[in-house]
Amino acid sequence: LVQLVESGGGSVQAGGSLRLSCAGSGYTTSNGCMGWFRQAPGKEREGVASIRPHGGITYADSVKGRFTISKDNAKNTLYLQMNTLKPEDTAMYYCAADSRIYCGLTSNVFRYWGQGTQVTVSS
């Protein structure tokens, strides 16, 4: 069993920051890809950032320079530091993982998913 649990969401004003965490069990963060995805009401799910076991990182163009994905293998935890938040960042954010070692921002690559954490950014 692989379980992923997100935390750290909340409501902030535009320009503010949040750090999301994804605690994993039943797997090791160094074994495969991990990523963050988001979905706003009425919108399709979109990839935000992913990180490969060897350190390769992919960001969506919309978050480059503002968001940082990282992981702590010893804690089996994935993070997403979100700075300079914008109202368009408002969405449910999901953590995902897979045994693949190569990945980008395609959601169907990832097998395991967390329950999501809500991020709301007001102007």
Phi, psi and omega per residue, in radians:
L1 nan 2.288 3.061
V2 -1.974 2.216 -3.134
Q3 -2.199 2.352 3.103
L4 -2.200 2.275 -3.106
V5 -2.240 2.038 3.135
E6 -1.541 2.681 3.036
S7 -2.717 2.918 3.060
G8 1.822 -0.084 3.104
G9 -1.226 2.952 3.139
G10 2.939 -2.940 3.137
S11 -1.937 2.263 3.134
V12 -2.435 2.831 3.046
Q13 -1.463 2.713 3.088
A14 -0.922 2.388 -3.100
G15 1.645 -0.207 -3.134
G16 -1.426 -3.092 -3.081
S17 -2.330 2.669 3.024
L18 -2.521 2.652 2.999
R19 -2.133 2.085 3.098
L20 -1.616 2.526 3.091
S21 -2.169 2.603 3.093
C22 -2.323 1.880 3.138
A23 -1.594 2.194 -3.103
G24 -1.880 2.636 3.019
S25 -2.458 2.665 -3.117
G26 1.388 0.156 3.117
Y27 -2.785 2.951 3.066
T28 -2.062 2.332 -3.075
T29 -1.071 -0.367 -3.133
S30 -1.411 -0.162 -3.026
N31 -1.396 -0.517 -3.073
G32 -2.776 -2.944 -3.121
C33 -1.271 2.616 2.991
M34 -2.403 2.647 -3.107
G35 -2.721 2.929 3.047
W36 -2.069 2.349 3.106
F37 -2.268 2.804 3.121
R38 -2.498 2.708 3.117
Q39 -2.535 2.142 3.078
A40 -1.680 2.714 3.130
P41 -0.942 2.274 3.120
G42 1.337 0.062 -3.129
K43 -2.030 2.765 3.070
E44 -1.336 2.697 3.067
R45 -1.150 2.397 -3.135
E46 -2.288 2.581 3.096
G47 -1.332 2.453 3.131
V48 -1.864 -0.906 -3.120
A49 -2.833 2.619 3.058
S50 -2.453 2.724 3.138
I51 -2.375 2.301 3.139
R52 -1.562 2.782 -3.098
P53 -1.074 -0.440 3.121
H54 -1.609 0.064 3.023
G55 1.877 -0.137 3.135
G56 -1.131 2.393 -3.065
I57 -2.221 2.455 3.058
T58 -2.203 2.318 3.086
Y59 -2.091 2.569 2.949
A60 -1.174 2.543 -3.131
D61 -0.989 -0.587 -3.067
S62 -1.200 -0.289 -3.097
V63 -2.051 -0.047 -3.140
K64 -1.024 2.340 -3.126
G65 1.508 -0.181 -3.123
R66 -2.054 -0.634 -3.099
F67 -1.886 2.585 3.084
T68 -2.334 2.170 3.075
I69 -1.713 2.451 3.126
S70 -2.694 2.971 3.116
K71 -2.570 2.709 3.059
D72 -2.100 1.767 -3.070
N73 -1.094 -0.634 -3.132
A74 -1.106 -0.556 -3.137
K75 -1.712 -0.022 -3.070
N76 0.887 0.826 -3.062
T77 -2.273 2.360 3.065
L78 -1.852 2.517 -3.127
Y79 -2.222 2.700 2.961
L80 -2.381 1.868 3.061
Q81 -1.512 2.125 -3.084
M82 -2.033 2.011 3.119
N83 -2.021 2.848 3.123
T84 0.832 0.894 -3.087
L85 -1.131 2.536 -3.138
K86 -2.103 2.717 3.108
P87 -0.948 -0.589 3.134
E88 -1.229 -0.135 3.033
D89 -1.414 -0.150 -3.134
T90 -1.054 2.155 -3.101
A91 -3.119 2.968 2.924
M92 -1.500 2.225 -3.110
Y93 -1.823 2.305 -3.094
Y94 -2.093 2.444 3.017
C95 -1.643 2.488 3.137
A96 -2.461 2.690 3.138
A97 -2.536 2.721 3.094
D98 -2.711 2.797 3.128
S99 -1.353 -0.221 3.099
R100 -1.073 2.606 3.114
I101 -1.806 -0.122 3.070
Y102 -2.116 2.307 -3.108
C103 -2.880 2.795 3.050
G104 -2.252 -2.066 -3.093
L105 -2.115 0.416 3.101
T106 -1.570 2.048 -3.000
S107 -1.139 -0.572 -3.078
N108 -1.266 -0.059 3.037
V109 -1.305 -0.467 -3.015
F110 -1.656 2.267 -3.088
R111 -1.536 -0.689 -3.011
Y112 -1.882 2.413 -3.048
W113 -2.365 2.561 3.027
G114 -1.503 -3.126 -3.067
Q115 -1.471 -0.268 3.124
G116 1.703 2.660 3.046
T117 -2.412 2.347 -3.022
Q118 -1.438 2.344 3.030
V119 -2.117 2.160 3.132
T120 -2.184 2.183 -3.116
V121 -2.071 2.112 -3.128
S122 -1.792 2.657 3.121
S123 -1.642 nan nan
